[in-house]
Amino acid sequence: MPRNVELDVRHYHVEGKEPFGDIIGASEGLEAGDSLILRNTFEPIPLYGVMRSRGFSHAVRSEAANDWFITFTKL
């Protein structure tokens, strides 16, 4: 059964931290059909290409101007 891993990085930006390493770490070990659900303060467009090169598709939804949900699914 596919699993979902959730990662909320909104606080990273407030704290002046870079979430990239934790995002990649959370995606490692995911198998085909598994998803990483990322919650962010903005749409991380440059991340899409990185994740695509790692075998993920993505879907995006915004709840508000500073509240984004990006689902990366392992192909």
Predicted model as a PDB file, atoms N, CA, C, CB and O in Angstrom, pLDDT in the B-factor column:
MODEL        1                                                                  
ATOM      1  N   MET A   1       0.849  -1.175   0.000  1.00 90.00           N  
ATOM      2  CA  MET A   1       0.000   0.000   0.000  1.00 90.00           C  
ATOM      3  C   MET A   1       0.902   1.249   0.000  1.00 90.00           C  
ATOM      4  CB  MET A   1      -0.970  -0.008   1.236  1.00 90.00           C  
ATOM      5  O   MET A   1       1.851   1.325   0.780  1.00 90.00           O  
ATOM      6  N   PRO A   2       0.610   2.211  -0.860  1.00 94.00           N  
ATOM      7  CA  PRO A   2       1.415   3.446  -0.903  1.00 94.00           C  
ATOM      8  C   PRO A   2       1.337   4.203   0.427  1.00 94.00           C  
ATOM      9  CB  PRO A   2       0.940   4.360  -2.058  1.00 94.00           C  
ATOM     10  O   PRO A   2       0.318   4.179   1.117  1.00 94.00           O  
ATOM     11  N   ARG A   3       2.419   4.859   0.757  1.00 96.00           N  
ATOM     12  CA  ARG A   3       2.435   5.641   1.996  1.00 96.00           C  
ATOM     13  C   ARG A   3       2.684   7.103   1.686  1.00 96.00           C  
ATOM     14  CB  ARG A   3       3.506   5.113   2.966  1.00 96.00           C  
ATOM     15  O   ARG A   3       3.262   7.451   0.657  1.00 96.00           O  
ATOM     16  N   ASN A   4       2.237   7.950   2.596  1.00 98.00           N  
ATOM     17  CA  ASN A   4       2.447   9.397   2.501  1.00 98.00           C  
ATOM     18  C   ASN A   4       3.353   9.849   3.636  1.00 98.00           C  
ATOM     19  CB  ASN A   4       1.093  10.164   2.541  1.00 98.00           C  
ATOM     20  O   ASN A   4       3.136   9.503   4.798  1.00 98.00           O  
ATOM     21  N   VAL A   5       4.360  10.619   3.286  1.00 98.00           N  
ATOM     22  CA  VAL A   5       5.237  11.247   4.274  1.00 98.00           C  
ATOM     23  C   VAL A   5       4.939  12.739   4.211  1.00 98.00           C  
ATOM     24  CB  VAL A   5       6.777  10.937   3.997  1.00 98.00           C  
ATOM     25  O   VAL A   5       4.982  13.335   3.135  1.00 98.00           O  
ATOM     26  N   GLU A   6       4.640  13.343   5.350  1.00 98.00           N  
ATOM     27  CA  GLU A   6       4.321  14.770   5.383  1.00 98.00           C  
ATOM     28  C   GLU A   6       5.485  15.549   5.989  1.00 98.00           C  
ATOM     29  CB  GLU A   6       3.021  15.025   6.187  1.00 98.00           C  
ATOM     30  O   GLU A   6       6.076  15.136   6.987  1.00 98.00           O  
ATOM     31  N   LEU A   7       5.802  16.689   5.364  1.00 98.00           N  
ATOM     32  CA  LEU A   7       6.876  17.550   5.849  1.00 98.00           C  
ATOM     33  C   LEU A   7       6.425  19.002   5.741  1.00 98.00           C  
ATOM     34  CB  LEU A   7       8.196  17.313   5.048  1.00 98.00           C  
ATOM     35  O   LEU A   7       6.169  19.501   4.645  1.00 98.00           O  
ATOM     36  N   ASP A   8       6.331  19.668   6.873  1.00 98.00           N  
ATOM     37  CA  ASP A   8       5.935  21.077   6.933  1.00 98.00           C  
ATOM     38  C   ASP A   8       7.197  21.905   7.136  1.00 98.00           C  
ATOM     39  CB  ASP A   8       4.890  21.339   8.084  1.00 98.00           C  
ATOM     40  O   ASP A   8       7.835  21.823   8.185  1.00 98.00           O  
ATOM     41  N   VAL A   9       7.557  22.701   6.133  1.00 98.00           N  
ATOM     42  CA  VAL A   9       8.782  23.506   6.218  1.00 98.00           C  
ATOM     43  C   VAL A   9       8.491  25.000   6.368  1.00 98.00           C  
ATOM     44  CB  VAL A   9       9.639  23.278   4.982  1.00 98.00           C  
ATOM     45  O   VAL A   9       9.394  25.822   6.216  1.00 98.00           O  
ATOM     46  N   ARG A  10       7.257  25.352   6.660  1.00 96.00           N  
ATOM     47  CA  ARG A  10       6.910  26.771   6.780  1.00 96.00           C  
ATOM     48  C   ARG A  10       7.747  27.479   7.844  1.00 96.00           C  
ATOM     49  CB  ARG A  10       5.430  26.922   7.109  1.00 96.00           C  
ATOM     50  O   ARG A  10       8.122  28.637   7.658  1.00 96.00           O  
ATOM     51  N   HIS A  11       8.040  26.820   8.930  1.00 95.00           N  
ATOM     52  CA  HIS A  11       8.805  27.444  10.009  1.00 95.00           C  
ATOM     53  C   HIS A  11      10.273  27.669   9.626  1.00 95.00           C  
ATOM     54  CB  HIS A  11       8.727  26.582  11.261  1.00 95.00           C  
ATOM     55  O   HIS A  11      10.928  28.532  10.213  1.00 95.00           O  
ATOM     56  N   TYR A  12      10.793  26.928   8.675  1.00 95.00           N  
ATOM     57  CA  TYR A  12      12.185  27.102   8.244  1.00 95.00           C  
ATOM     58  C   TYR A  12      12.422  28.529   7.757  1.00 95.00           C  
ATOM     59  CB  TYR A  12      12.539  26.093   7.129  1.00 95.00           C  
ATOM     60  O   TYR A  12      13.437  29.142   8.088  1.00 95.00           O  
ATOM     61  N   HIS A  13      11.510  29.040   6.993  1.00 86.00           N  
ATOM     62  CA  HIS A  13      11.679  30.360   6.404  1.00 86.00           C  
ATOM     63  C   HIS A  13      11.629  31.460   7.474  1.00 86.00           C  
ATOM     64  CB  HIS A  13      10.601  30.603   5.343  1.00 86.00           C  
ATOM     65  O   HIS A  13      12.362  32.446   7.402  1.00 86.00           O  
ATOM     66  N   VAL A  14      10.766  31.274   8.446  1.00 88.00           N  
ATOM     67  CA  VAL A  14      10.665  32.224   9.557  1.00 88.00           C  
ATOM     68  C   VAL A  14      11.977  32.225  10.348  1.00 88.00           C  
ATOM     69  CB  VAL A  14       9.461  31.867  10.488  1.00 88.00           C  
ATOM     70  O   VAL A  14      12.432  33.270  10.815  1.00 88.00           O  
ATOM     71  N   GLU A  15      12.578  31.039  10.492  1.00 95.00           N  
ATOM     72  CA  GLU A  15      13.813  30.883  11.260  1.00 95.00           C  
ATOM     73  C   GLU A  15      15.068  31.154  10.425  1.00 95.00           C  
ATOM     74  CB  GLU A  15      13.881  29.486  11.839  1.00 95.00           C  
ATOM     75  O   GLU A  15      16.181  31.098  10.948  1.00 95.00           O  
ATOM     76  N   GLY A  16      14.897  31.443   9.144  1.00 94.00           N  
ATOM     77  CA  GLY A  16      16.037  31.703   8.276  1.00 94.00           C  
ATOM     78  C   GLY A  16      16.825  30.455   7.911  1.00 94.00           C  
ATOM     79  O   GLY A  16      18.015  30.542   7.608  1.00 94.00           O  
ATOM     80  N   LYS A  17      16.176  29.293   7.938  1.00 95.00           N  
ATOM     81  CA  LYS A  17      16.839  28.028   7.625  1.00 95.00           C  
ATOM     82  C   LYS A  17      16.495  27.581   6.205  1.00 95.00           C  
ATOM     83  CB  LYS A  17      16.436  26.939   8.642  1.00 95.00           C  
ATOM     84  O   LYS A  17      15.492  28.008   5.633  1.00 95.00           O  
ATOM     85  N   GLU A  18      17.335  26.723   5.652  1.00 95.00           N  
ATOM     86  CA  GLU A  18      17.143  26.171   4.313  1.00 95.00           C  
ATOM     87  C   GLU A  18      16.603  24.741   4.453  1.00 95.00           C  
ATOM     88  CB  GLU A  18      18.487  26.194   3.491  1.00 95.00           C  
ATOM     89  O   GLU A  18      17.265  23.900   5.061  1.00 95.00           O  
ATOM     90  N   PRO A  19      15.421  24.448   3.906  1.00 97.00           N  
ATOM     91  CA  PRO A  19      14.817  23.126   4.078  1.00 97.00           C  
ATOM     92  C   PRO A  19      15.241  22.072   3.051  1.00 97.00           C  
ATOM     93  CB  PRO A  19      13.347  23.264   4.033  1.00 97.00           C  
ATOM     94  O   PRO A  19      14.832  20.916   3.159  1.00 97.00           O  
ATOM     95  N   PHE A  20      16.056  22.451   2.056  1.00 97.00           N  
ATOM     96  CA  PHE A  20      16.341  21.546   0.949  1.00 97.00           C  
ATOM     97  C   PHE A  20      16.846  20.181   1.419  1.00 97.00           C  
ATOM     98  CB  PHE A  20      17.358  22.175   0.027  1.00 97.00           C  
ATOM     99  O   PHE A  20      16.354  19.153   0.953  1.00 97.00           O  
ATOM    100  N   GLY A  21      17.800  20.154   2.317  1.00 97.00           N  
ATOM    101  CA  GLY A  21      18.359  18.884   2.783  1.00 97.00           C  
ATOM    102  C   GLY A  21      17.322  17.991   3.429  1.00 97.00           C  
ATOM    103  O   GLY A  21      17.326  16.778   3.219  1.00 97.00           O  
ATOM    104  N   ASP A  22      16.434  18.579   4.215  1.00 97.00           N  
ATOM    105  CA  ASP A  22      15.393  17.790   4.860  1.00 97.00           C  
ATOM    106  C   ASP A  22      14.344  17.304   3.861  1.00 97.00           C  
ATOM    107  CB  ASP A  22      14.727  18.605   5.952  1.00 97.00           C  
ATOM    108  O   ASP A  22      13.782  16.221   4.023  1.00 97.00           O  
ATOM    109  N   ILE A  23      14.086  18.101   2.836  1.00 98.00           N  
ATOM    110  CA  ILE A  23      13.139  17.674   1.800  1.00 98.00           C  
ATOM    111  C   ILE A  23      13.705  16.465   1.061  1.00 98.00           C  
ATOM    112  CB  ILE A  23      12.841  18.833   0.803  1.00 98.00           C  
ATOM    113  O   ILE A  23      13.010  15.468   0.867  1.00 98.00           O  
ATOM    114  N   ILE A  24      14.961  16.558   0.653  1.00 98.00           N  
ATOM    115  CA  ILE A  24      15.591  15.430  -0.047  1.00 98.00           C  
ATOM    116  C   ILE A  24      15.656  14.219   0.871  1.00 98.00           C  
ATOM    117  CB  ILE A  24      17.012  15.808  -0.540  1.00 98.00           C  
ATOM    118  O   ILE A  24      15.376  13.100   0.441  1.00 98.00           O  
ATOM    119  N   GLY A  25      16.021  14.431   2.130  1.00 97.00           N  
ATOM    120  CA  GLY A  25      16.078  13.329   3.086  1.00 97.00           C  
ATOM    121  C   GLY A  25      14.735  12.644   3.263  1.00 97.00           C  
ATOM    122  O   GLY A  25      14.664  11.418   3.353  1.00 97.00           O  
ATOM    123  N   ALA A  26      13.674  13.430   3.315  1.00 97.00           N  
ATOM    124  CA  ALA A  26      12.329  12.860   3.483  1.00 97.00           C  
ATOM    125  C   ALA A  26      11.892  12.072   2.259  1.00 97.00           C  
ATOM    126  CB  ALA A  26      11.319  13.963   3.768  1.00 97.00           C  
ATOM    127  O   ALA A  26      11.070  11.162   2.367  1.00 97.00           O  
ATOM    128  N   SER A  27      12.435  12.416   1.093  1.00 98.00           N  
ATOM    129  CA  SER A  27      12.047  11.724  -0.137  1.00 98.00           C  
ATOM    130  C   SER A  27      12.826  10.434  -0.356  1.00 98.00           C  
ATOM    131  CB  SER A  27      12.242  12.636  -1.323  1.00 98.00           C  
ATOM    132  O   SER A  27      12.394   9.562  -1.110  1.00 98.00           O  
ATOM    133  N   GLU A  28      13.973  10.313   0.302  1.00 96.00           N  
ATOM    134  CA  GLU A  28      14.786   9.110   0.135  1.00 96.00           C  
ATOM    135  C   GLU A  28      14.084   7.914   0.764  1.00 96.00           C  
ATOM    136  CB  GLU A  28      16.184   9.302   0.759  1.00 96.00           C  
ATOM    137  O   GLU A  28      13.495   8.028   1.839  1.00 96.00           O  
ATOM    138  N   GLY A  29      14.145   6.805   0.115  1.00 93.00           N  
ATOM    139  CA  GLY A  29      13.504   5.603   0.624  1.00 93.00           C  
ATOM    140  C   GLY A  29      12.059   5.449   0.204  1.00 93.00           C  
ATOM    141  O   GLY A  29      11.446   4.413   0.462  1.00 93.00           O  
ATOM    142  N   LEU A  30      11.501   6.471  -0.444  1.00 98.00           N  
ATOM    143  CA  LEU A  30      10.132   6.322  -0.934  1.00 98.00           C  
ATOM    144  C   LEU A  30      10.145   5.413  -2.160  1.00 98.00           C  
ATOM    145  CB  LEU A  30       9.500   7.711  -1.276  1.00 98.00           C  
ATOM    146  O   LEU A  30      11.056   5.478  -2.986  1.00 98.00           O  
ATOM    147  N   GLU A  31       9.146   4.586  -2.265  1.00 97.00           N  
ATOM    148  CA  GLU A  31       9.034   3.637  -3.364  1.00 97.00           C  
ATOM    149  C   GLU A  31       7.920   4.066  -4.311  1.00 97.00           C  
ATOM    150  CB  GLU A  31       8.774   2.215  -2.832  1.00 97.00           C  
ATOM    151  O   GLU A  31       7.143   4.969  -4.001  1.00 97.00           O  
ATOM    152  N   ALA A  32       7.852   3.418  -5.456  1.00 98.00           N  
ATOM    153  CA  ALA A  32       6.849   3.746  -6.465  1.00 98.00           C  
ATOM    154  C   ALA A  32       5.459   3.802  -5.829  1.00 98.00           C  
ATOM    155  CB  ALA A  32       6.877   2.714  -7.616  1.00 98.00           C  
ATOM    156  O   ALA A  32       5.035   2.868  -5.148  1.00 98.00           O  
ATOM    157  N   GLY A  33       4.765   4.907  -6.064  1.00 98.00           N  
ATOM    158  CA  GLY A  33       3.426   5.113  -5.525  1.00 98.00           C  
ATOM    159  C   GLY A  33       3.396   5.871  -4.214  1.00 98.00           C  
ATOM    160  O   GLY A  33       2.359   6.418  -3.840  1.00 98.00           O  
ATOM    161  N   ASP A  34       4.532   5.913  -3.500  1.00 98.00           N  
ATOM    162  CA  ASP A  34       4.610   6.676  -2.252  1.00 98.00           C  
ATOM    163  C   ASP A  34       4.672   8.168  -2.561  1.00 98.00           C  
ATOM    164  CB  ASP A  34       5.843   6.243  -1.415  1.00 98.00           C  
ATOM    165  O   ASP A  34       5.092   8.567  -3.647  1.00 98.00           O  
ATOM    166  N   SER A  35       4.253   8.987  -1.600  1.00 98.00           N  
ATOM    167  CA  SER A  35       4.242  10.440  -1.796  1.00 98.00           C  
ATOM    168  C   SER A  35       4.880  11.181  -0.629  1.00 98.00           C  
ATOM    169  CB  SER A  35       2.818  10.930  -1.994  1.00 98.00           C  
ATOM    170  O   SER A  35       4.796  10.762   0.525  1.00 98.00           O  
ATOM    171  N   LEU A  36       5.512  12.282  -0.966  1.00 98.00           N  
ATOM    172  CA  LEU A  36       5.980  13.262   0.009  1.00 98.00           C  
ATOM    173  C   LEU A  36       5.056  14.459  -0.136  1.00 98.00           C  
ATOM    174  CB  LEU A  36       7.508  13.656  -0.212  1.00 98.00           C  
ATOM    175  O   LEU A  36       4.965  15.056  -1.209  1.00 98.00           O  
ATOM    176  N   ILE A  37       4.371  14.809   0.949  1.00 98.00           N  
ATOM    177  CA  ILE A  37       3.475  15.959   0.936  1.00 98.00           C  
ATOM    178  C   ILE A  37       4.195  17.086   1.656  1.00 98.00           C  
ATOM    179  CB  ILE A  37       2.085  15.632   1.609  1.00 98.00           C  
ATOM    180  O   ILE A  37       4.393  17.040   2.870  1.00 98.00           O  
ATOM    181  N   LEU A  38       4.577  18.084   0.899  1.00 98.00           N  
ATOM    182  CA  LEU A  38       5.356  19.205   1.399  1.00 98.00           C  
ATOM    183  C   LEU A  38       4.438  20.398   1.622  1.00 98.00           C  
ATOM    184  CB  LEU A  38       6.497  19.565   0.421  1.00 98.00           C  
ATOM    185  O   LEU A  38       3.667  20.770   0.738  1.00 98.00           O  
ATOM    186  N   ARG A  39       4.523  20.992   2.798  1.00 97.00           N  
ATOM    187  CA  ARG A  39       3.758  22.212   3.082  1.00 97.00           C  
ATOM    188  C   ARG A  39       4.762  23.349   3.187  1.00 97.00           C  
ATOM    189  CB  ARG A  39       2.895  22.077   4.406  1.00 97.00           C  
ATOM    190  O   ARG A  39       5.726  23.267   3.948  1.00 97.00           O  
ATOM    191  N   ASN A  40       4.533  24.408   2.422  1.00 96.00           N  
ATOM    192  CA  ASN A  40       5.514  25.473   2.280  1.00 96.00           C  
ATOM    193  C   ASN A  40       4.821  26.832   2.259  1.00 96.00           C  
ATOM    194  CB  ASN A  40       6.347  25.274   1.005  1.00 96.00           C  
ATOM    195  O   ASN A  40       3.600  26.915   2.127  1.00 96.00           O  
ATOM    196  N   THR A  41       5.610  27.891   2.389  1.00 94.00           N  
ATOM    197  CA  THR A  41       5.064  29.248   2.364  1.00 94.00           C  
ATOM    198  C   THR A  41       4.999  29.827   0.961  1.00 94.00           C  
ATOM    199  CB  THR A  41       5.892  30.152   3.242  1.00 94.00           C  
ATOM    200  O   THR A  41       4.447  30.908   0.759  1.00 94.00           O  
ATOM    201  N   PHE A  42       5.565  29.106  -0.022  1.00 94.00           N  
ATOM    202  CA  PHE A  42       5.551  29.561  -1.408  1.00 94.00           C  
ATOM    203  C   PHE A  42       5.622  28.350  -2.322  1.00 94.00           C  
ATOM    204  CB  PHE A  42       6.725  30.540  -1.693  1.00 94.00           C  
ATOM    205  O   PHE A  42       5.925  27.244  -1.874  1.00 94.00           O  
ATOM    206  N   GLU A  43       5.346  28.556  -3.588  1.00 95.00           N  
ATOM    207  CA  GLU A  43       5.454  27.471  -4.557  1.00 95.00           C  
ATOM    208  C   GLU A  43       6.926  27.309  -4.931  1.00 95.00           C  
ATOM    209  CB  GLU A  43       4.574  27.751  -5.827  1.00 95.00           C  
ATOM    210  O   GLU A  43       7.512  28.221  -5.515  1.00 95.00           O  
ATOM    211  N   PRO A  44       7.534  26.170  -4.606  1.00 96.00           N  
ATOM    212  CA  PRO A  44       8.974  25.973  -4.821  1.00 96.00           C  
ATOM    213  C   PRO A  44       9.282  25.485  -6.239  1.00 96.00           C  
ATOM    214  CB  PRO A  44       9.523  24.973  -3.803  1.00 96.00           C  
ATOM    215  O   PRO A  44       9.720  24.350  -6.425  1.00 96.00           O  
ATOM    216  N   ILE A  45       9.059  26.322  -7.212  1.00 96.00           N  
ATOM    217  CA  ILE A  45       9.190  25.932  -8.618  1.00 96.00           C  
ATOM    218  C   ILE A  45      10.553  25.298  -8.943  1.00 96.00           C  
ATOM    219  CB  ILE A  45       8.974  27.146  -9.503  1.00 96.00           C  
ATOM    220  O   ILE A  45      10.575  24.290  -9.648  1.00 96.00           O  
ATOM    221  N   PRO A  46      11.683  25.827  -8.472  1.00 96.00           N  
ATOM    222  CA  PRO A  46      12.969  25.181  -8.794  1.00 96.00           C  
ATOM    223  C   PRO A  46      13.076  23.742  -8.272  1.00 96.00           C  
ATOM    224  CB  PRO A  46      14.108  26.004  -8.220  1.00 96.00           C  
ATOM    225  O   PRO A  46      13.820  22.934  -8.830  1.00 96.00           O  
ATOM    226  N   LEU A  47      12.344  23.425  -7.217  1.00 98.00           N  
ATOM    227  CA  LEU A  47      12.384  22.083  -6.646  1.00 98.00           C  
ATOM    228  C   LEU A  47      11.748  21.049  -7.577  1.00 98.00           C  
ATOM    229  CB  LEU A  47      11.680  22.069  -5.297  1.00 98.00           C  
ATOM    230  O   LEU A  47      12.083  19.866  -7.510  1.00 98.00           O  
ATOM    231  N   TYR A  48      10.844  21.482  -8.431  1.00 98.00           N  
ATOM    232  CA  TYR A  48      10.158  20.543  -9.317  1.00 98.00           C  
ATOM    233  C   TYR A  48      11.136  19.797 -10.218  1.00 98.00           C  
ATOM    234  CB  TYR A  48       9.131  21.279 -10.167  1.00 98.00           C  
ATOM    235  O   TYR A  48      11.024  18.583 -10.382  1.00 98.00           O  
ATOM    236  N   GLY A  49      12.086  20.507 -10.797  1.00 98.00           N  
ATOM    237  CA  GLY A  49      13.068  19.868 -11.672  1.00 98.00           C  
ATOM    238  C   GLY A  49      13.966  18.910 -10.910  1.00 98.00           C  
ATOM    239  O   GLY A  49      14.299  17.832 -11.403  1.00 98.00           O  
ATOM    240  N   VAL A  50      14.356  19.305  -9.709  1.00 98.00           N  
ATOM    241  CA  VAL A  50      15.196  18.430  -8.872  1.00 98.00           C  
ATOM    242  C   VAL A  50      14.455  17.139  -8.563  1.00 98.00           C  
ATOM    243  CB  VAL A  50      15.601  19.144  -7.555  1.00 98.00           C  
ATOM    244  O   VAL A  50      15.005  16.047  -8.702  1.00 98.00           O  
ATOM    245  N   MET A  51      13.218  17.272  -8.147  1.00 98.00           N  
ATOM    246  CA  MET A  51      12.451  16.082  -7.792  1.00 98.00           C  
ATOM    247  C   MET A  51      12.115  15.242  -9.032  1.00 98.00           C  
ATOM    248  CB  MET A  51      11.162  16.483  -7.061  1.00 98.00           C  
ATOM    249  O   MET A  51      12.087  14.014  -8.953  1.00 98.00           O  
ATOM    250  N   ARG A  52      11.867  15.876 -10.150  1.00 98.00           N  
ATOM    251  CA  ARG A  52      11.623  15.136 -11.388  1.00 98.00           C  
ATOM    252  C   ARG A  52      12.841  14.275 -11.722  1.00 98.00           C  
ATOM    253  CB  ARG A  52      11.305  16.108 -12.559  1.00 98.00           C  
ATOM    254  O   ARG A  52      12.698  13.119 -12.123  1.00 98.00           O  
ATOM    255  N   SER A  53      14.048  14.844 -11.554  1.00 98.00           N  
ATOM    256  CA  SER A  53      15.267  14.089 -11.857  1.00 98.00           C  
ATOM    257  C   SER A  53      15.470  12.929 -10.874  1.00 98.00           C  
ATOM    258  CB  SER A  53      16.487  15.023 -11.827  1.00 98.00           C  
ATOM    259  O   SER A  53      16.247  12.015 -11.150  1.00 98.00           O  
ATOM    260  N   ARG A  54      14.787  12.962  -9.750  1.00 98.00           N  
ATOM    261  CA  ARG A  54      14.861  11.893  -8.749  1.00 98.00           C  
ATOM    262  C   ARG A  54      13.693  10.910  -8.896  1.00 98.00           C  
ATOM    263  CB  ARG A  54      14.870  12.493  -7.331  1.00 98.00           C  
ATOM    264  O   ARG A  54      13.519  10.016  -8.068  1.00 98.00           O  
ATOM    265  N   GLY A  55      12.886  11.087  -9.969  1.00 98.00           N  
ATOM    266  CA  GLY A  55      11.821  10.134 -10.262  1.00 98.00           C  
ATOM    267  C   GLY A  55      10.468  10.458  -9.670  1.00 98.00           C  
ATOM    268  O   GLY A  55       9.672   9.552  -9.425  1.00 98.00           O  
ATOM    269  N   PHE A  56      10.185  11.747  -9.432  1.00 98.00           N  
ATOM    270  CA  PHE A  56       8.910  12.156  -8.839  1.00 98.00           C  
ATOM    271  C   PHE A  56       8.105  13.023  -9.797  1.00 98.00           C  
ATOM    272  CB  PHE A  56       9.150  12.910  -7.533  1.00 98.00           C  
ATOM    273  O   PHE A  56       8.660  13.811 -10.562  1.00 98.00           O  
ATOM    274  N   SER A  57       6.793  12.864  -9.742  1.00 98.00           N  
ATOM    275  CA  SER A  57       5.877  13.820 -10.363  1.00 98.00           C  
ATOM    276  C   SER A  57       5.397  14.733  -9.233  1.00 98.00           C  
ATOM    277  CB  SER A  57       4.656  13.092 -11.106  1.00 98.00           C  
ATOM    278  O   SER A  57       5.692  14.489  -8.063  1.00 98.00           O  
ATOM    279  N   HIS A  58       4.657  15.785  -9.591  1.00 98.00           N  
ATOM    280  CA  HIS A  58       4.156  16.662  -8.533  1.00 98.00           C  
ATOM    281  C   HIS A  58       2.767  17.187  -8.872  1.00 98.00           C  
ATOM    282  CB  HIS A  58       5.120  17.831  -8.306  1.00 98.00           C  
ATOM    283  O   HIS A  58       2.371  17.279 -10.034  1.00 98.00           O  
ATOM    284  N   ALA A  59       2.048  17.526  -7.811  1.00 98.00           N  
ATOM    285  CA  ALA A  59       0.748  18.187  -7.902  1.00 98.00           C  
ATOM    286  C   ALA A  59       0.759  19.296  -6.860  1.00 98.00           C  
ATOM    287  CB  ALA A  59      -0.455  17.175  -7.673  1.00 98.00           C  
ATOM    288  O   ALA A  59       1.331  19.138  -5.782  1.00 98.00           O  
ATOM    289  N   VAL A  60       0.121  20.425  -7.186  1.00 98.00           N  
ATOM    290  CA  VAL A  60       0.207  21.612  -6.338  1.00 98.00           C  
ATOM    291  C   VAL A  60      -1.190  22.108  -5.986  1.00 98.00           C  
ATOM    292  CB  VAL A  60       1.011  22.726  -7.038  1.00 98.00           C  
ATOM    293  O   VAL A  60      -2.108  22.077  -6.805  1.00 98.00           O  
ATOM    294  N   ARG A  61      -1.324  22.570  -4.738  1.00 97.00           N  
ATOM    295  CA  ARG A  61      -2.560  23.220  -4.312  1.00 97.00           C  
ATOM    296  C   ARG A  61      -2.181  24.307  -3.316  1.00 97.00           C  
ATOM    297  CB  ARG A  61      -3.575  22.191  -3.682  1.00 97.00           C  
ATOM    298  O   ARG A  61      -1.286  24.125  -2.491  1.00 97.00           O  
ATOM    299  N   SER A  62      -2.863  25.423  -3.402  1.00 96.00           N  
ATOM    300  CA  SER A  62      -2.619  26.536  -2.481  1.00 96.00           C  
ATOM    301  C   SER A  62      -3.872  26.800  -1.677  1.00 96.00           C  
ATOM    302  CB  SER A  62      -2.183  27.812  -3.243  1.00 96.00           C  
ATOM    303  O   SER A  62      -4.960  26.954  -2.232  1.00 96.00           O  
ATOM    304  N   GLU A  63      -3.712  26.851  -0.354  1.00 88.00           N  
ATOM    305  CA  GLU A  63      -4.821  27.149   0.544  1.00 88.00           C  
ATOM    306  C   GLU A  63      -4.969  28.658   0.748  1.00 88.00           C  
ATOM    307  CB  GLU A  63      -4.618  26.448   1.892  1.00 88.00           C  
ATOM    308  O   GLU A  63      -6.069  29.158   0.981  1.00 88.00           O  
ATOM    309  N   ALA A  64      -3.846  29.375   0.658  1.00 90.00           N  
ATOM    310  CA  ALA A  64      -3.810  30.827   0.857  1.00 90.00           C  
ATOM    311  C   ALA A  64      -2.508  31.322   0.241  1.00 90.00           C  
ATOM    312  CB  ALA A  64      -3.915  31.219   2.395  1.00 90.00           C  
ATOM    313  O   ALA A  64      -1.697  30.523  -0.229  1.00 90.00           O  
ATOM    314  N   ALA A  65      -2.309  32.614   0.241  1.00 87.00           N  
ATOM    315  CA  ALA A  65      -1.121  33.193  -0.387  1.00 87.00           C  
ATOM    316  C   ALA A  65       0.182  32.601   0.147  1.00 87.00           C  
ATOM    317  CB  ALA A  65      -1.115  34.690  -0.183  1.00 87.00           C  
ATOM    318  O   ALA A  65       1.136  32.439  -0.614  1.00 87.00           O  
ATOM    319  N   ASN A  66       0.239  32.278   1.426  1.00 90.00           N  
ATOM    320  CA  ASN A  66       1.470  31.760   2.029  1.00 90.00           C  
ATOM    321  C   ASN A  66       1.313  30.341   2.553  1.00 90.00           C  
ATOM    322  CB  ASN A  66       1.913  32.663   3.154  1.00 90.00           C  
ATOM    323  O   ASN A  66       1.976  29.956   3.515  1.00 90.00           O  
ATOM    324  N   ASP A  67       0.441  29.562   1.926  1.00 95.00           N  
ATOM    325  CA  ASP A  67       0.194  28.200   2.391  1.00 95.00           C  
ATOM    326  C   ASP A  67       0.014  27.277   1.187  1.00 95.00           C  
ATOM    327  CB  ASP A  67      -1.055  28.146   3.317  1.00 95.00           C  
ATOM    328  O   ASP A  67      -1.057  27.213   0.585  1.00 95.00           O  
ATOM    329  N   TRP A  68       1.077  26.576   0.859  1.00 97.00           N  
ATOM    330  CA  TRP A  68       1.109  25.712  -0.315  1.00 97.00           C  
ATOM    331  C   TRP A  68       1.296  24.253   0.092  1.00 97.00           C  
ATOM    332  CB  TRP A  68       2.229  26.146  -1.267  1.00 97.00           C  
ATOM    333  O   TRP A  68       2.031  23.944   1.030  1.00 97.00           O  
ATOM    334  N   PHE A  69       0.622  23.368  -0.626  1.00 98.00           N  
ATOM    335  CA  PHE A  69       0.777  21.929  -0.466  1.00 98.00           C  
ATOM    336  C   PHE A  69       1.280  21.382  -1.798  1.00 98.00           C  
ATOM    337  CB  PHE A  69      -0.575  21.241  -0.028  1.00 98.00           C  
ATOM    338  O   PHE A  69       0.626  21.552  -2.827  1.00 98.00           O  
ATOM    339  N   ILE A  70       2.424  20.735  -1.782  1.00 98.00           N  
ATOM    340  CA  ILE A  70       2.986  20.142  -2.986  1.00 98.00           C  
ATOM    341  C   ILE A  70       3.135  18.645  -2.712  1.00 98.00           C  
ATOM    342  CB  ILE A  70       4.371  20.808  -3.379  1.00 98.00           C  
ATOM    343  O   ILE A  70       3.819  18.243  -1.771  1.00 98.00           O  
ATOM    344  N   THR A  71       2.498  17.839  -3.530  1.00 98.00           N  
ATOM    345  CA  THR A  71       2.587  16.393  -3.383  1.00 98.00           C  
ATOM    346  C   THR A  71       3.523  15.865  -4.447  1.00 98.00           C  
ATOM    347  CB  THR A  71       1.191  15.723  -3.485  1.00 98.00           C  
ATOM    348  O   THR A  71       3.251  15.974  -5.643  1.00 98.00           O  
ATOM    349  N   PHE A  72       4.633  15.290  -4.001  1.00 98.00           N  
ATOM    350  CA  PHE A  72       5.593  14.639  -4.885  1.00 98.00           C  
ATOM    351  C   PHE A  72       5.359  13.146  -4.795  1.00 98.00           C  
ATOM    352  CB  PHE A  72       7.068  15.006  -4.510  1.00 98.00           C  
ATOM    353  O   PHE A  72       5.471  12.566  -3.715  1.00 98.00           O  
ATOM    354  N   THR A  73       5.035  12.511  -5.918  1.00 98.00           N  
ATOM    355  CA  THR A  73       4.757  11.086  -5.947  1.00 98.00           C  
ATOM    356  C   THR A  73       5.848  10.370  -6.716  1.00 98.00           C  
ATOM    357  CB  THR A  73       3.383  10.807  -6.570  1.00 98.00           C  
ATOM    358  O   THR A  73       6.181  10.746  -7.840  1.00 98.00           O  
ATOM    359  N   LYS A  74       6.407   9.326  -6.100  1.00 98.00           N  
ATOM    360  CA  LYS A  74       7.469   8.536  -6.722  1.00 98.00           C  
ATOM    361  C   LYS A  74       6.866   7.718  -7.852  1.00 98.00           C  
ATOM    362  CB  LYS A  74       8.173   7.612  -5.680  1.00 98.00           C  
ATOM    363  O   LYS A  74       5.885   6.998  -7.669  1.00 98.00           O  
ATOM    364  N   LEU A  75       7.477   7.844  -9.028  1.00 97.00           N  
ATOM    365  CA  LEU A  75       6.984   7.102 -10.207  1.00 97.00           C  
ATOM    366  C   LEU A  75       7.558   5.705 -10.252  1.00 97.00           C  
ATOM    367  CB  LEU A  75       7.333   7.842 -11.502  1.00 97.00           C  
ATOM    368  O   LEU A  75       7.255   4.942 -11.169  1.00 97.00           O  
TER     369      LEU A  75                                                      
ENDMDL                                                                          
END                                                                             
